[in-house]
């Protein structure tokens, strides 16, 4: 019995030895060294911006666009908002608050409307107002600009449409807030308190 076991073990070891010998020989015959330099390298094109990479809308300074904005076109854009907001003086709150006089109004301050916790937090107790920048960024992407807002609107992505809408909202007030001064010398700057608004076709 032991002789049979010894023969079996010997045969197994012999087979292993042969296989190892064949493997070593094959490696020596067919081995190909890696090239010193790759024939070509594929380099993925990097995104030009984080916003493009993430698919998020890019925030645009709306103020330079307001001087040439069209309030009549903005009224048309407002139809996207009319299901949730009224804009007439003394208008009722709907799913969203009434927007008469919204420009420069303290955020989350309209009487009689129950604001979301996210909007209340963003308002910093009424210290933050709906200036032109906040309106533009919020209208573009509500949940991005005010995390936790209950507003489910997808947003107005085109800057020119937002400018038209904001100028329309700007006109819906007893005393419309001054529009930012146009021109490179006053880029992004608003007139001082009490100054007359710039005369533009959109503001008339």
Backbone bond lengths (Angstrom), bond angles and torsions (degrees), N, CA, C in turn:
res aa  C-N    CA-C-N  psi(-1)  N-CA   C-N-CA  omega(-1)  CA-C   N-CA-C  phi
1 X - - - 1.457 - - 1.514 111.19 -
2 X 1.318 117.77 -40.94 1.447 121.38 179.66 1.518 111.52 -65.54
3 X 1.308 115.73 -33.73 1.468 118.79 179.78 1.514 111.08 -65.35
4 X 1.369 115.88 -36.68 1.467 119.23 178.19 1.535 110.73 -66.84
5 X 1.319 115.42 -39.02 1.460 119.42 179.13 1.519 110.10 -65.12
6 X 1.314 114.71 -43.87 1.465 118.71 179.71 1.525 111.47 -61.86
7 X 1.328 115.68 -39.39 1.463 119.22 179.29 1.543 110.71 -65.44
8 X 1.337 115.52 -40.48 1.464 119.19 -179.82 1.523 111.66 -65.07
9 X 1.357 115.17 -43.08 1.459 119.08 179.71 1.516 110.76 -65.03
10 X 1.339 114.61 -40.36 1.460 118.90 179.20 1.519 111.80 -63.31
11 X 1.342 116.01 -41.01 1.463 119.67 179.50 1.524 110.73 -65.20
12 X 1.331 116.69 -40.70 1.458 121.13 179.66 1.524 110.90 -62.54
13 X 1.355 115.00 -47.30 1.454 119.20 179.85 1.520 111.61 -63.20
14 X 1.339 115.59 -37.07 1.466 119.40 178.48 1.522 111.20 -63.72
15 X 1.354 115.43 -40.85 1.463 119.60 179.86 1.525 110.82 -64.29
16 X 1.346 115.89 -44.07 1.456 120.24 178.85 1.513 110.95 -60.29
17 X 1.344 116.48 -41.92 1.466 121.08 -179.70 1.520 111.33 -62.76
18 X 1.340 116.39 -41.96 1.464 120.64 179.80 1.531 110.51 -64.57
19 X 1.342 115.82 -44.26 1.462 119.11 -179.20 1.523 111.67 -63.17
20 X 1.335 117.02 -41.45 1.450 120.27 178.52 1.526 111.17 -64.16
21 X 1.321 115.85 -39.92 1.469 120.25 179.80 1.519 110.78 -63.28
22 X 1.354 116.18 -42.23 1.464 120.43 179.75 1.536 110.33 -65.46
23 X 1.338 116.74 -40.48 1.465 120.77 -179.40 1.516 111.26 -63.46
24 X 1.373 116.15 -43.89 1.462 120.16 -179.67 1.520 110.87 -65.02
25 X 1.318 115.07 -41.17 1.464 119.07 -179.83 1.521 111.57 -65.52
26 X 1.340 116.91 -40.20 1.464 120.95 -179.90 1.523 110.97 -65.15
27 X 1.323 116.03 -39.77 1.460 119.63 179.10 1.512 110.94 -61.95
28 X 1.315 116.08 -39.69 1.460 119.23 -179.97 1.509 113.00 -69.66
29 X 1.330 116.53 -33.08 1.467 120.13 -176.53 1.521 111.47 -80.65
30 X 1.344 116.61 -44.79 1.466 120.71 -170.72 1.520 113.95 -103.02
31 X 1.295 120.18 0.79 1.457 121.64 -177.61 1.535 110.97 -64.20
32 X 1.347 115.76 132.38 1.466 121.19 178.34 1.525 108.68 -118.71
33 X 1.308 114.99 123.79 1.467 119.41 -179.68 1.526 110.43 -71.67
34 X 1.319 116.45 147.09 1.463 120.79 178.23 1.520 109.42 -66.75
35 X 1.327 119.01 139.15 1.467 120.99 179.73 1.515 111.01 -63.74
36 X 1.338 115.56 146.93 1.456 119.40 178.65 1.522 111.43 -64.96
37 X 1.316 117.13 -33.23 1.454 122.23 -178.74 1.517 109.87 -133.97
38 X 1.316 116.70 131.29 1.453 120.03 178.74 1.523 110.83 -64.45
39 X 1.349 115.08 143.83 1.456 118.96 178.57 1.522 111.63 -60.74
40 X 1.330 117.23 -41.92 1.461 121.79 175.21 1.523 107.45 -157.40
41 X 1.300 115.02 153.86 1.454 120.60 179.52 1.514 108.87 -121.44
42 X 1.313 116.29 136.51 1.454 121.71 178.49 1.517 107.44 -95.70
43 X 1.330 116.39 119.24 1.458 121.54 -179.03 1.516 107.79 -115.30
44 X 1.305 115.81 120.84 1.459 120.32 179.19 1.514 109.70 -68.48
45 X 1.315 115.73 134.01 1.456 120.24 179.66 1.505 109.89 -69.09
46 X 1.320 117.73 128.88 1.438 121.97 -179.41 1.526 110.13 -78.13
47 X 1.288 115.21 146.19 1.463 120.39 178.47 1.516 110.39 -66.76
48 X 1.314 116.01 143.96 1.460 119.68 -178.93 1.515 112.01 -74.74
49 X 1.316 117.22 -17.06 1.455 119.44 179.15 1.508 109.62 -158.19
50 X 1.331 115.28 158.10 1.450 119.76 178.24 1.519 110.49 -65.46
51 X 1.306 116.68 -34.51 1.462 119.74 -179.47 1.520 110.57 -63.77
52 X 1.350 117.15 -41.14 1.459 120.21 179.57 1.512 110.15 -66.54
53 X 1.333 117.94 -38.66 1.453 121.96 -178.37 1.520 111.25 -66.77
54 X 1.313 116.34 -37.08 1.458 120.46 -175.80 1.524 112.91 -90.06
55 X 1.328 116.51 -11.84 1.452 119.69 -176.96 1.512 113.25 80.44
56 X 1.328 118.16 4.94 1.446 121.54 -179.65 1.526 110.16 -81.40
57 X 1.316 116.85 148.92 1.466 118.92 178.78 1.516 111.48 -66.20
58 X 1.315 117.12 144.54 1.461 121.34 178.52 1.527 109.00 -86.04
59 X 1.318 116.88 131.82 1.452 120.79 -179.82 1.531 109.59 -73.67
60 X 1.320 116.55 128.86 1.461 123.13 -177.13 1.521 108.60 -115.47
61 X 1.328 116.47 137.04 1.465 120.51 175.04 1.525 107.86 -67.78
62 X 1.321 115.38 112.08 1.466 120.21 -173.63 1.512 112.65 -81.01
63 X 1.309 117.72 -21.57 1.475 120.51 -170.05 1.525 113.69 -58.24
64 X 1.340 120.60 -43.25 1.474 118.95 178.96 1.526 113.60 -63.35
65 X 1.338 117.47 -20.46 1.466 120.33 -177.63 1.529 112.37 -86.25
66 X 1.321 116.79 -15.59 1.465 119.16 -173.80 1.526 112.80 -69.58
67 X 1.333 117.30 -31.74 1.464 120.34 -177.67 1.522 112.45 -62.43
68 X 1.325 116.46 -31.62 1.466 119.77 -178.85 1.527 112.50 -105.80
69 X 1.321 116.70 8.74 1.462 120.08 -178.21 1.528 110.95 -71.61
70 X 1.321 115.36 157.54 1.461 122.92 -176.04 1.528 109.32 -114.84
71 X 1.323 116.62 109.32 1.459 120.58 -178.48 1.527 112.03 -63.14
72 X 1.331 117.40 -33.49 1.473 120.10 179.07 1.525 110.28 -64.48
73 X 1.341 115.63 -41.39 1.464 119.39 175.80 1.524 110.20 -66.47
74 X 1.327 116.17 -33.91 1.460 119.96 177.67 1.513 112.71 -64.47
75 X 1.318 116.39 -33.92 1.469 120.22 176.76 1.524 110.57 -62.32
76 X 1.330 115.61 -37.22 1.464 120.19 176.15 1.522 110.63 -65.97
77 X 1.339 116.19 -42.93 1.467 119.82 178.59 1.524 110.18 -62.15
78 X 1.337 116.93 -34.08 1.460 120.62 -177.62 1.532 112.24 -61.84
79 X 1.312 117.58 -19.75 1.459 119.88 178.28 1.529 111.21 -58.80
80 X 1.356 116.46 -26.14 1.471 119.83 175.93 1.521 111.07 -68.63
81 X 1.327 116.66 -22.51 1.470 122.34 -176.24 1.526 112.46 -98.08
82 X 1.332 116.22 -17.32 1.462 120.71 -168.87 1.519 113.62 -65.92
83 X 1.325 118.25 -19.81 1.462 119.76 178.41 1.525 111.30 -67.41
84 X 1.346 116.45 -25.62 1.468 120.51 -175.63 1.520 114.01 -117.15
85 X 1.350 117.97 -13.81 1.465 120.70 -174.89 1.528 110.77 -134.57
86 X 1.331 115.88 146.66 1.455 121.72 165.00 1.525 106.85 -105.70
87 X 1.340 116.24 157.06 1.460 119.50 -178.22 1.526 111.91 -127.90
88 X 1.332 117.19 -0.15 1.454 119.94 -179.35 1.531 110.21 -81.27
89 X 1.325 116.16 154.14 1.459 121.57 -178.94 1.526 110.22 -62.49
90 X 1.320 115.53 127.08 1.456 120.30 -178.68 1.509 113.72 76.68
91 X 1.332 117.09 8.63 1.462 121.26 -178.79 1.518 112.34 -64.89
92 X 1.319 114.48 156.24 1.465 120.04 -177.02 1.525 111.01 -75.74
93 X 1.309 114.89 153.77 1.461 120.01 168.70 1.520 108.29 -75.46
94 X 1.313 115.69 143.11 1.465 120.51 176.26 1.525 107.16 -117.39
95 X 1.311 118.37 -132.68 1.467 120.51 173.19 1.520 109.31 -63.26
96 X 1.338 115.70 -33.30 1.456 122.26 174.64 1.512 109.86 -116.57
97 X 1.330 117.90 168.38 1.468 120.70 -177.81 1.521 112.46 -73.15
98 X 1.322 115.69 159.42 1.457 121.46 173.25 1.529 108.78 -63.12
99 X 1.339 117.34 141.98 1.458 121.68 -172.97 1.523 114.21 -108.86
100 X 1.327 118.50 12.82 1.474 119.53 175.07 1.530 108.43 -63.61
101 X 1.321 116.60 127.29 1.457 120.97 179.14 1.518 114.17 69.37
102 X 1.331 116.56 27.69 1.473 118.78 -174.65 1.524 113.13 -71.74
103 X 1.350 117.81 -29.56 1.464 119.79 -177.59 1.529 109.94 -65.31
104 X 1.313 115.13 124.02 1.476 124.38 -178.25 1.526 113.63 70.53
105 X 1.328 116.48 11.74 1.466 119.81 173.90 1.525 108.99 -78.92
106 X 1.323 118.89 139.47 1.468 119.75 175.88 1.528 110.86 -55.53
107 X 1.303 116.26 135.04 1.460 121.25 -178.63 1.522 110.28 -65.37
108 X 1.339 115.48 141.97 1.474 123.27 178.10 1.522 111.49 60.64
109 X 1.333 116.81 40.37 1.472 119.62 -175.22 1.523 114.05 -122.08
110 X 1.335 118.08 -4.51 1.468 117.88 -174.56 1.523 110.35 -68.80
111 X 1.305 115.41 128.64 1.458 121.48 -174.19 1.527 111.41 -62.77
112 X 1.308 115.43 135.60 1.459 121.09 173.98 1.510 115.17 88.16
113 X 1.343 117.16 -2.24 1.466 118.53 -179.32 1.530 109.50 -107.09
114 X 1.332 115.55 137.45 1.464 121.40 179.96 1.538 109.11 -93.89
115 X 1.318 115.64 104.86 1.465 121.05 -176.56 1.529 111.67 -83.67
116 X 1.325 115.34 154.59 1.459 121.00 177.21 1.526 110.06 -69.60
117 X 1.324 115.32 159.09 1.464 120.08 178.04 1.520 110.80 -61.07
118 X 1.348 116.63 -37.30 1.465 120.43 179.44 1.516 112.05 -62.39
119 X 1.337 116.93 -41.19 1.467 120.82 -179.92 1.530 110.77 -69.37
120 X 1.324 116.64 -39.55 1.465 120.01 178.34 1.525 110.83 -63.07
121 X 1.326 115.49 -41.42 1.467 119.31 179.14 1.518 110.17 -64.22
122 X 1.325 116.34 -43.16 1.461 121.21 -178.35 1.525 111.36 -63.97
123 X 1.315 117.14 -32.07 1.472 121.18 -176.48 1.519 112.99 -72.12
124 X 1.335 116.61 -16.61 1.473 121.42 -177.29 1.524 111.37 52.99
125 X 1.318 113.99 45.49 1.461 119.03 177.51 1.512 114.55 68.46
126 X 1.328 117.07 28.64 1.462 121.05 178.65 1.514 114.08 92.39
127 X 1.335 117.54 3.20 1.463 120.13 179.41 1.531 112.24 -76.07
128 X 1.324 116.59 -26.77 1.467 121.40 -178.94 1.519 108.98 -95.58
129 X 1.324 117.58 134.44 1.467 121.51 -177.39 1.529 110.20 -115.09
130 X 1.312 113.76 162.45 1.466 119.75 176.97 1.528 109.48 -80.70
131 X 1.323 116.25 72.93 1.462 119.49 174.74 1.519 108.87 -78.18
132 X 1.319 117.48 -179.37 1.465 120.49 -174.20 1.526 112.05 -63.62
133 X 1.324 116.75 -37.41 1.467 119.38 -179.96 1.520 111.23 -67.16
134 X 1.332 117.22 -49.60 1.467 119.69 -179.22 1.525 111.08 -61.41
135 X 1.328 116.90 -40.15 1.465 119.07 177.46 1.523 111.29 -61.24
136 X 1.329 116.11 -44.79 1.461 119.70 -178.19 1.523 111.67 -63.92
137 X 1.328 116.83 -48.86 1.463 120.08 -177.75 1.523 111.26 -65.21
138 X 1.342 116.55 -38.51 1.461 119.71 -179.66 1.524 111.36 -69.47
139 X 1.327 116.41 -44.33 1.463 119.48 179.85 1.529 110.47 -64.65
140 X 1.332 116.69 -32.59 1.469 120.05 179.46 1.521 111.42 -67.60
141 X 1.320 117.95 -44.77 1.468 121.61 -176.41 1.527 108.51 -154.46
142 X 1.330 117.58 85.66 1.464 120.59 -172.98 1.523 114.56 -54.40
143 X 1.309 117.72 -49.10 1.466 120.11 -175.07 1.524 112.40 -72.81
144 X 1.320 117.05 -22.32 1.459 119.58 176.00 1.530 110.31 -76.27
145 X 1.316 117.08 -42.11 1.467 120.46 -175.87 1.525 112.30 -78.52
146 X 1.334 116.73 -34.63 1.470 120.71 178.85 1.529 108.21 -127.15
147 X 1.326 117.53 86.39 1.468 120.02 179.48 1.529 111.09 -57.72
148 X 1.317 115.27 133.42 1.460 119.67 179.23 1.507 114.69 91.74
149 X 1.350 117.49 -2.10 1.456 118.69 177.70 1.526 110.43 -65.04
150 X 1.321 115.47 148.25 1.459 120.03 178.27 1.525 111.73 -83.68
151 X 1.318 117.33 -6.06 1.468 121.14 -178.41 1.525 109.83 -70.43
152 X 1.327 115.46 119.54 1.454 120.22 -176.52 1.517 114.25 -96.35
153 X 1.318 117.98 6.89 1.462 122.79 -178.09 1.534 110.25 -64.52
154 X 1.331 116.52 136.35 1.470 120.79 -177.18 1.517 112.38 -70.53
155 X 1.328 117.97 -27.09 1.456 120.47 178.12 1.512 113.49 111.79
156 X 1.327 115.49 159.79 1.472 123.00 174.56 1.518 106.12 -104.05
157 X 1.311 116.91 107.83 1.467 121.37 -170.03 1.530 113.77 -81.89
158 X 1.328 118.34 -29.68 1.465 120.62 -175.25 1.529 110.30 -79.41
159 X 1.337 118.33 124.00 1.466 120.66 -178.02 1.528 113.93 -57.95
160 X 1.338 117.17 -38.40 1.461 118.88 -178.11 1.532 110.92 -67.04
161 X 1.331 117.37 -36.49 1.461 120.18 177.40 1.527 110.82 -67.73
162 X 1.334 115.88 -38.76 1.469 118.50 177.39 1.518 110.81 -64.85
163 X 1.333 116.96 -40.89 1.467 120.33 178.98 1.527 110.49 -61.75
164 X 1.319 116.74 -43.49 1.459 120.27 177.97 1.530 111.18 -60.80
165 X 1.323 115.80 -44.16 1.456 120.45 -179.10 1.530 111.30 -65.04
166 X 1.326 116.47 -42.65 1.466 120.03 -178.25 1.525 111.30 -65.81
167 X 1.331 117.28 -39.16 1.467 119.71 177.39 1.529 110.40 -66.62
168 X 1.313 117.30 -36.71 1.468 120.27 175.31 1.527 110.49 -62.44
169 X 1.342 117.12 -46.28 1.463 120.64 178.27 1.529 110.85 -64.00
170 X 1.335 115.66 -37.60 1.467 121.47 178.75 1.531 111.45 -58.38
171 X 1.332 116.02 -35.83 1.466 120.67 -178.99 1.527 112.89 -75.56
172 X 1.332 117.19 -17.32 1.460 120.94 -177.39 1.531 109.05 -87.96
173 X 1.311 115.59 74.14 1.462 121.83 -178.01 1.517 109.50 -162.79
174 X 1.325 117.04 155.71 1.463 120.79 176.08 1.523 110.81 -64.03
175 X 1.326 116.38 -42.03 1.467 122.43 177.72 1.521 107.94 -133.18
176 X 1.340 117.55 90.20 1.471 119.71 -176.78 1.524 112.36 -54.23
177 X 1.318 115.11 137.62 1.466 121.07 178.01 1.519 109.35 -63.88
178 X 1.335 118.35 146.15 1.472 120.15 178.59 1.527 111.19 -60.31
179 X 1.320 115.05 138.14 1.459 119.65 173.39 1.523 109.19 -76.21
180 X 1.333 117.62 152.32 1.470 119.56 176.24 1.523 110.36 -58.83
181 X 1.338 116.75 143.10 1.457 120.92 179.20 1.517 110.12 -63.92
182 X 1.331 116.35 139.08 1.459 121.17 179.79 1.515 109.77 -85.46
183 X 1.328 115.97 160.48 1.465 120.67 175.24 1.502 112.50 106.21
184 X 1.356 117.44 150.66 1.463 122.40 -177.81 1.512 113.12 -59.81
185 X 1.346 118.01 -32.10 1.457 119.80 -175.57 1.504 111.95 -69.31
186 X 1.337 116.13 -22.39 1.453 118.97 -177.99 1.509 110.97 -122.35
187 X 1.316 116.21 32.64 1.462 121.18 -177.00 1.521 110.32 -58.07
188 X 1.309 114.99 122.48 1.451 120.92 177.02 1.507 114.21 75.58
189 X 1.325 119.42 5.10 1.457 120.54 -177.33 1.510 109.99 -104.86
190 X 1.319 117.11 138.65 1.455 121.84 178.10 1.519 108.89 -99.24
191 X 1.340 119.11 152.18 1.463 121.30 177.80 1.518 110.79 -61.36
192 X 1.306 116.15 154.54 1.455 120.17 178.91 1.510 109.75 -64.73
193 X 1.352 115.98 158.23 1.452 120.76 -179.64 1.525 110.01 -55.03
194 X 1.313 115.38 132.11 1.457 120.18 177.76 1.510 113.27 91.23
195 X 1.337 118.03 -10.05 1.462 119.80 -179.69 1.508 109.65 -75.25
196 X 1.311 116.20 150.68 1.460 120.45 -179.49 1.508 109.86 -72.83
197 X 1.315 119.90 141.71 1.471 121.83 178.76 1.506 110.36 -66.82
198 X 1.334 114.27 151.46 1.458 119.53 177.13 1.514 109.60 -63.56
199 X 1.332 117.15 139.94 1.440 120.76 -179.49 1.516 109.23 -82.91
200 X 1.317 115.36 111.76 1.452 121.09 178.34 1.510 107.98 -132.18
201 X 1.320 117.58 155.67 1.470 119.24 178.53 1.517 111.66 -57.03
202 X 1.357 117.60 -34.13 1.456 120.02 -176.53 1.501 111.79 -71.22
203 X 1.330 117.69 -28.91 1.453 119.80 -174.56 1.514 112.64 -88.84
204 X 1.314 118.44 -8.86 1.459 121.21 -176.51 1.525 111.13 -77.77
